[in-house]
Amino acid sequence: MPRHGITSTTVKNMAVGPGALYRGFQNPASPGTLIGATTEGNVARVIREWFVPELDGALGELKGARRLVREIPEIQANLVEMTLENLLMALSGAQATPYPANTPTHDLITSAGLVSDGNYQTIALVGDLAGSNQPFVFVVKNALIVDNAEFTFGDRRTTGLRVTFRGHYDPANPNLPPYEIYRPKIV
């Protein structure tokens, strides 16, 4: 009896590499527009909250009684490319105007104070599974960056903009979780 979990398919089922972020995901063959380089890796997660009733006479949790009450998908990354698109995405509801108006040298970014439907995007973290030439994709729908805008500057560091893309439920279908996972077939 083995004392480990390694099998003949272990190396084919391993996720490898940091993955790449895309906005406007359509499908695995057309992942959308590359957001740009990241640092310190990327994290995809599904936060799940459960209701477990405490029942008189039961000494613990009863099989079948647990109910899912929240399911929140997120992708966390550190963006290193301070493009105008990335800054506007990180500051949901912000707007940009040329500065100065007559001979622009900068984009002046200011808060509009409102989040509009156009701020919500479909974001995909696209990575590799060692045993396939097809991508492994974690998709967050109706994603909005929910972090405070934090720019990290320092000696011998790559400046990063830490962001968390959080999925939001569609009011027309409030019980359909706003995420998808595309796992490629192993060859």
FIDOFI-676341 format. One record per residue (C-alpha): residue number from 1; residue in one letter; chain; x, y, z. Coordinates in nm, 3 decimals. Example, Ala and Ser with C-alpha at 12.3 -4.5 7.8 and 13.67 -1.06 7.14 Angstrom:
@resi->1; resn->A; chain->A; c1->1.230; c2->-0.450; c3->0.780 $
@resi->2; resn->S; chain->A; c1->1.367; c2->-0.106; c3->0.714 $
***
This chain:
@resi->1; resn->M; chain->A; c1->0.000; c2->0.000; c3->0.000 $
@resi->2; resn->P; chain->A; c1->0.153; c2->0.337; c3->-0.106 $
@resi->3; resn->R; chain->A; c1->0.219; c2->0.606; c3->0.155 $
@resi->4; resn->H; chain->A; c1->0.181; c2->0.889; c3->-0.095 $
@resi->5; resn->G; chain->A; c1->-0.073; c2->1.007; c3->-0.349 $
@resi->6; resn->I; chain->A; c1->0.146; c2->0.997; c3->-0.659 $
@resi->7; resn->T; chain->A; c1->0.001; c2->0.803; c3->-0.952 $
@resi->8; resn->S; chain->A; c1->0.097; c2->0.758; c3->-1.316 $
@resi->9; resn->T; chain->A; c1->-0.122; c2->1.061; c3->-1.404 $
@resi->10; resn->T; chain->A; c1->0.001; c2->1.297; c3->-1.129 $
@resi->11; resn->V; chain->A; c1->0.239; c2->1.496; c3->-1.348 $
@resi->12; resn->K; chain->A; c1->-0.027; c2->1.536; c3->-1.619 $
@resi->13; resn->N; chain->A; c1->-0.280; c2->1.684; c3->-1.373 $
@resi->14; resn->M; chain->A; c1->-0.051; c2->1.950; c3->-1.225 $
@resi->15; resn->A; chain->A; c1->-0.124; c2->2.316; c3->-1.287 $
@resi->16; resn->V; chain->A; c1->0.197; c2->2.489; c3->-1.394 $
@resi->17; resn->G; chain->A; c1->0.300; c2->2.852; c3->-1.429 $
@resi->18; resn->P; chain->A; c1->0.148; c2->3.177; c3->-1.305 $
@resi->19; resn->G; chain->A; c1->-0.132; c2->3.204; c3->-1.559 $
@resi->20; resn->A; chain->A; c1->-0.233; c2->3.516; c3->-1.748 $
@resi->21; resn->L; chain->A; c1->-0.525; c2->3.753; c3->-1.691 $
@resi->22; resn->Y; chain->A; c1->-0.769; c2->3.843; c3->-1.966 $
@resi->23; resn->R; chain->A; c1->-1.074; c2->4.067; c3->-1.978 $
@resi->24; resn->G; chain->A; c1->-1.371; c2->4.008; c3->-2.207 $
@resi->25; resn->F; chain->A; c1->-1.347; c2->3.627; c3->-2.194 $
@resi->26; resn->Q; chain->A; c1->-1.547; c2->3.445; c3->-2.462 $
@resi->27; resn->N; chain->A; c1->-1.422; c2->3.085; c3->-2.452 $
@resi->28; resn->P; chain->A; c1->-1.092; c2->2.895; c3->-2.399 $
@resi->29; resn->A; chain->A; c1->-0.991; c2->2.946; c3->-2.764 $
@resi->30; resn->S; chain->A; c1->-1.071; c2->3.319; c3->-2.746 $
@resi->31; resn->P; chain->A; c1->-0.983; c2->3.431; c3->-2.392 $
@resi->32; resn->G; chain->A; c1->-1.020; c2->3.806; c3->-2.458 $
@resi->33; resn->T; chain->A; c1->-0.774; c2->4.093; c3->-2.416 $
@resi->34; resn->L; chain->A; c1->-0.456; c2->4.036; c3->-2.217 $
@resi->35; resn->I; chain->A; c1->-0.452; c2->4.260; c3->-1.909 $
@resi->36; resn->G; chain->A; c1->-0.074; c2->4.252; c3->-1.874 $
@resi->37; resn->A; chain->A; c1->0.212; c2->4.124; c3->-1.664 $
@resi->38; resn->T; chain->A; c1->0.169; c2->4.035; c3->-1.298 $
@resi->39; resn->T; chain->A; c1->0.406; c2->3.970; c3->-1.009 $
@resi->40; resn->E; chain->A; c1->0.399; c2->3.736; c3->-0.708 $
@resi->41; resn->G; chain->A; c1->0.161; c2->3.490; c3->-0.873 $
@resi->42; resn->N; chain->A; c1->-0.216; c2->3.489; c3->-0.923 $
@resi->43; resn->V; chain->A; c1->-0.485; c2->3.330; c3->-0.707 $
@resi->44; resn->A; chain->A; c1->-0.830; c2->3.206; c3->-0.808 $
@resi->45; resn->R; chain->A; c1->-1.071; c2->3.117; c3->-0.528 $
@resi->46; resn->V; chain->A; c1->-1.433; c2->3.043; c3->-0.455 $
@resi->47; resn->I; chain->A; c1->-1.539; c2->3.159; c3->-0.109 $
@resi->48; resn->R; chain->A; c1->-1.823; c2->2.944; c3->0.020 $
@resi->49; resn->E; chain->A; c1->-2.036; c2->3.007; c3->0.328 $
@resi->50; resn->W; chain->A; c1->-2.257; c2->2.735; c3->0.470 $
@resi->51; resn->F; chain->A; c1->-2.555; c2->2.727; c3->0.705 $
@resi->52; resn->V; chain->A; c1->-2.548; c2->2.430; c3->0.939 $
@resi->53; resn->P; chain->A; c1->-2.852; c2->2.404; c3->1.167 $
@resi->54; resn->E; chain->A; c1->-2.797; c2->2.317; c3->1.530 $
@resi->55; resn->L; chain->A; c1->-3.060; c2->2.054; c3->1.600 $
@resi->56; resn->D; chain->A; c1->-3.170; c2->1.934; c3->1.943 $
@resi->57; resn->G; chain->A; c1->-3.067; c2->1.575; c3->1.995 $
@resi->58; resn->A; chain->A; c1->-2.782; c2->1.583; c3->1.743 $
@resi->59; resn->L; chain->A; c1->-2.430; c2->1.578; c3->1.888 $
@resi->60; resn->G; chain->A; c1->-2.287; c2->1.736; c3->1.575 $
@resi->61; resn->E; chain->A; c1->-2.353; c2->1.827; c3->1.217 $
@resi->62; resn->L; chain->A; c1->-2.600; c2->1.602; c3->1.036 $
@resi->63; resn->K; chain->A; c1->-2.524; c2->1.463; c3->0.693 $
@resi->64; resn->G; chain->A; c1->-2.749; c2->1.636; c3->0.438 $
@resi->65; resn->A; chain->A; c1->-2.839; c2->1.932; c3->0.663 $
@resi->66; resn->R; chain->A; c1->-2.567; c2->2.169; c3->0.537 $
@resi->67; resn->R; chain->A; c1->-2.691; c2->2.441; c3->0.296 $
@resi->68; resn->L; chain->A; c1->-2.486; c2->2.671; c3->0.078 $
@resi->69; resn->V; chain->A; c1->-2.584; c2->3.033; c3->0.149 $
@resi->70; resn->R; chain->A; c1->-2.304; c2->3.228; c3->-0.024 $
@resi->71; resn->E; chain->A; c1->-2.064; c2->3.156; c3->-0.307 $
@resi->72; resn->I; chain->A; c1->-1.825; c2->3.429; c3->-0.415 $
@resi->73; resn->P; chain->A; c1->-1.562; c2->3.383; c3->-0.689 $
@resi->74; resn->E; chain->A; c1->-1.247; c2->3.594; c3->-0.690 $
@resi->75; resn->I; chain->A; c1->-0.920; c2->3.632; c3->-0.878 $
@resi->76; resn->Q; chain->A; c1->-0.638; c2->3.810; c3->-0.696 $
@resi->77; resn->A; chain->A; c1->-0.332; c2->3.948; c3->-0.874 $
@resi->78; resn->N; chain->A; c1->-0.061; c2->4.212; c3->-0.859 $
@resi->79; resn->L; chain->A; c1->-0.070; c2->4.409; c3->-1.184 $
@resi->80; resn->V; chain->A; c1->0.262; c2->4.564; c3->-1.283 $
@resi->81; resn->E; chain->A; c1->0.148; c2->4.740; c3->-1.599 $
@resi->82; resn->M; chain->A; c1->0.006; c2->5.079; c3->-1.506 $
@resi->83; resn->T; chain->A; c1->-0.188; c2->5.119; c3->-1.830 $
@resi->84; resn->L; chain->A; c1->-0.477; c2->5.361; c3->-1.840 $
@resi->85; resn->E; chain->A; c1->-0.717; c2->5.068; c3->-1.884 $
@resi->86; resn->N; chain->A; c1->-0.578; c2->4.889; c3->-1.577 $
@resi->87; resn->L; chain->A; c1->-0.594; c2->5.201; c3->-1.360 $
@resi->88; resn->L; chain->A; c1->-0.954; c2->5.273; c3->-1.464 $
@resi->89; resn->M; chain->A; c1->-1.043; c2->4.909; c3->-1.399 $
@resi->90; resn->A; chain->A; c1->-0.880; c2->4.922; c3->-1.053 $
@resi->91; resn->L; chain->A; c1->-1.063; c2->5.244; c3->-0.967 $
@resi->92; resn->S; chain->A; c1->-1.415; c2->5.138; c3->-1.065 $
@resi->93; resn->G; chain->A; c1->-1.616; c2->5.444; c3->-1.160 $
@resi->94; resn->A; chain->A; c1->-1.310; c2->5.661; c3->-1.233 $
@resi->95; resn->Q; chain->A; c1->-1.270; c2->5.861; c3->-1.551 $
@resi->96; resn->A; chain->A; c1->-0.973; c2->5.994; c3->-1.746 $
@resi->97; resn->T; chain->A; c1->-0.928; c2->6.326; c3->-1.924 $
@resi->98; resn->P; chain->A; c1->-0.627; c2->6.460; c3->-2.116 $
@resi->99; resn->Y; chain->A; c1->-0.407; c2->6.695; c3->-1.910 $
@resi->100; resn->P; chain->A; c1->-0.340; c2->6.970; c3->-1.988 $
@resi->101; resn->A; chain->A; c1->-0.621; c2->7.002; c3->-2.236 $
@resi->102; resn->N; chain->A; c1->-0.429; c2->7.200; c3->-2.500 $
@resi->103; resn->T; chain->A; c1->-0.114; c2->6.982; c3->-2.522 $
@resi->104; resn->P; chain->A; c1->-0.171; c2->6.667; c3->-2.315 $
@resi->105; resn->T; chain->A; c1->0.126; c2->6.510; c3->-2.138 $
@resi->106; resn->H; chain->A; c1->-0.078; c2->6.299; c3->-1.896 $
@resi->107; resn->D; chain->A; c1->-0.409; c2->6.126; c3->-1.844 $
@resi->108; resn->L; chain->A; c1->-0.576; c2->6.285; c3->-1.541 $
@resi->109; resn->I; chain->A; c1->-0.769; c2->6.016; c3->-1.353 $
@resi->110; resn->T; chain->A; c1->-1.044; c2->6.131; c3->-1.117 $
@resi->111; resn->S; chain->A; c1->-1.323; c2->5.954; c3->-0.937 $
@resi->112; resn->A; chain->A; c1->-1.671; c2->5.986; c3->-1.078 $
@resi->113; resn->G; chain->A; c1->-1.813; c2->5.838; c3->-0.759 $
@resi->114; resn->L; chain->A; c1->-2.039; c2->5.592; c3->-0.944 $
@resi->115; resn->V; chain->A; c1->-2.004; c2->5.234; c3->-1.055 $
@resi->116; resn->S; chain->A; c1->-2.184; c2->5.173; c3->-1.383 $
@resi->117; resn->D; chain->A; c1->-2.276; c2->4.853; c3->-1.566 $
@resi->118; resn->G; chain->A; c1->-1.978; c2->4.914; c3->-1.794 $
@resi->119; resn->N; chain->A; c1->-1.739; c2->4.872; c3->-1.500 $
@resi->120; resn->Y; chain->A; c1->-1.835; c2->4.504; c3->-1.462 $
@resi->121; resn->Q; chain->A; c1->-1.628; c2->4.271; c3->-1.680 $
@resi->122; resn->T; chain->A; c1->-1.571; c2->3.903; c3->-1.745 $
@resi->123; resn->I; chain->A; c1->-1.219; c2->3.822; c3->-1.623 $
@resi->124; resn->A; chain->A; c1->-1.031; c2->3.497; c3->-1.687 $
@resi->125; resn->L; chain->A; c1->-0.719; c2->3.353; c3->-1.532 $
@resi->126; resn->V; chain->A; c1->-0.577; c2->3.127; c3->-1.804 $
@resi->127; resn->G; chain->A; c1->-0.311; c2->2.874; c3->-1.710 $
@resi->128; resn->D; chain->A; c1->-0.162; c2->2.544; c3->-1.813 $
@resi->129; resn->L; chain->A; c1->-0.226; c2->2.189; c3->-1.705 $
@resi->130; resn->A; chain->A; c1->0.088; c2->1.981; c3->-1.762 $
@resi->131; resn->G; chain->A; c1->-0.088; c2->1.697; c3->-1.946 $
@resi->132; resn->S; chain->A; c1->-0.278; c2->1.908; c3->-2.200 $
@resi->133; resn->N; chain->A; c1->-0.210; c2->2.154; c3->-2.478 $
@resi->134; resn->Q; chain->A; c1->-0.544; c2->2.322; c3->-2.398 $
@resi->135; resn->P; chain->A; c1->-0.570; c2->2.598; c3->-2.135 $
@resi->136; resn->F; chain->A; c1->-0.706; c2->2.560; c3->-1.782 $
@resi->137; resn->V; chain->A; c1->-0.938; c2->2.860; c3->-1.731 $
@resi->138; resn->F; chain->A; c1->-1.102; c2->3.011; c3->-1.422 $
@resi->139; resn->V; chain->A; c1->-1.362; c2->3.272; c3->-1.523 $
@resi->140; resn->V; chain->A; c1->-1.524; c2->3.535; c3->-1.300 $
@resi->141; resn->K; chain->A; c1->-1.836; c2->3.696; c3->-1.446 $
@resi->142; resn->N; chain->A; c1->-1.958; c2->4.048; c3->-1.367 $
@resi->143; resn->A; chain->A; c1->-1.621; c2->4.108; c3->-1.203 $
@resi->144; resn->L; chain->A; c1->-1.543; c2->4.430; c3->-1.027 $
@resi->145; resn->I; chain->A; c1->-1.223; c2->4.517; c3->-0.843 $
@resi->146; resn->V; chain->A; c1->-1.323; c2->4.546; c3->-0.478 $
@resi->147; resn->D; chain->A; c1->-0.988; c2->4.638; c3->-0.320 $
@resi->148; resn->N; chain->A; c1->-0.865; c2->4.975; c3->-0.214 $
@resi->149; resn->A; chain->A; c1->-0.623; c2->5.110; c3->-0.474 $
@resi->150; resn->E; chain->A; c1->-0.278; c2->5.041; c3->-0.333 $
@resi->151; resn->F; chain->A; c1->0.042; c2->5.108; c3->-0.525 $
@resi->152; resn->T; chain->A; c1->0.351; c2->4.948; c3->-0.375 $
@resi->153; resn->F; chain->A; c1->0.677; c2->5.133; c3->-0.446 $
@resi->154; resn->G; chain->A; c1->1.015; c2->5.033; c3->-0.307 $
@resi->155; resn->D; chain->A; c1->1.380; c2->4.972; c3->-0.376 $
@resi->156; resn->R; chain->A; c1->1.451; c2->4.658; c3->-0.577 $
@resi->157; resn->R; chain->A; c1->1.083; c2->4.580; c3->-0.615 $
@resi->158; resn->T; chain->A; c1->0.849; c2->4.578; c3->-0.905 $
@resi->159; resn->T; chain->A; c1->0.572; c2->4.824; c3->-0.834 $
@resi->160; resn->G; chain->A; c1->0.248; c2->4.635; c3->-0.817 $
@resi->161; resn->L; chain->A; c1->-0.117; c2->4.723; c3->-0.803 $
@resi->162; resn->R; chain->A; c1->-0.284; c2->4.455; c3->-0.590 $
@resi->163; resn->V; chain->A; c1->-0.634; c2->4.382; c3->-0.719 $
@resi->164; resn->T; chain->A; c1->-0.913; c2->4.140; c3->-0.636 $
@resi->165; resn->F; chain->A; c1->-1.169; c2->4.080; c3->-0.908 $
@resi->166; resn->R; chain->A; c1->-1.490; c2->3.968; c3->-0.734 $
@resi->167; resn->G; chain->A; c1->-1.780; c2->3.814; c3->-0.924 $
@resi->168; resn->H; chain->A; c1->-2.127; c2->3.963; c3->-0.887 $
@resi->169; resn->Y; chain->A; c1->-2.455; c2->3.782; c3->-0.941 $
@resi->170; resn->D; chain->A; c1->-2.682; c2->3.890; c3->-1.224 $
@resi->171; resn->P; chain->A; c1->-3.009; c2->4.027; c3->-1.081 $
@resi->172; resn->A; chain->A; c1->-3.196; c2->3.843; c3->-1.359 $
@resi->173; resn->N; chain->A; c1->-3.057; c2->3.510; c3->-1.232 $
@resi->174; resn->P; chain->A; c1->-2.953; c2->3.559; c3->-0.867 $
@resi->175; resn->N; chain->A; c1->-2.896; c2->3.188; c3->-0.797 $
@resi->176; resn->L; chain->A; c1->-2.647; c2->3.123; c3->-1.078 $
@resi->177; resn->P; chain->A; c1->-2.293; c2->3.162; c3->-0.939 $
@resi->178; resn->P; chain->A; c1->-2.088; c2->3.406; c3->-1.150 $
@resi->179; resn->Y; chain->A; c1->-1.798; c2->3.177; c3->-1.233 $
@resi->180; resn->E; chain->A; c1->-1.696; c2->2.893; c3->-1.463 $
@resi->181; resn->I; chain->A; c1->-1.399; c2->2.660; c3->-1.468 $
@resi->182; resn->Y; chain->A; c1->-1.276; c2->2.504; c3->-1.792 $
@resi->183; resn->R; chain->A; c1->-1.060; c2->2.198; c3->-1.719 $
@resi->184; resn->P; chain->A; c1->-0.896; c2->2.056; c3->-2.030 $
@resi->185; resn->K; chain->A; c1->-0.906; c2->1.688; c3->-2.113 $
@resi->186; resn->I; chain->A; c1->-0.577; c2->1.511; c3->-2.044 $
@resi->187; resn->V; chain->A; c1->-0.406; c2->1.362; c3->-2.348 $
***
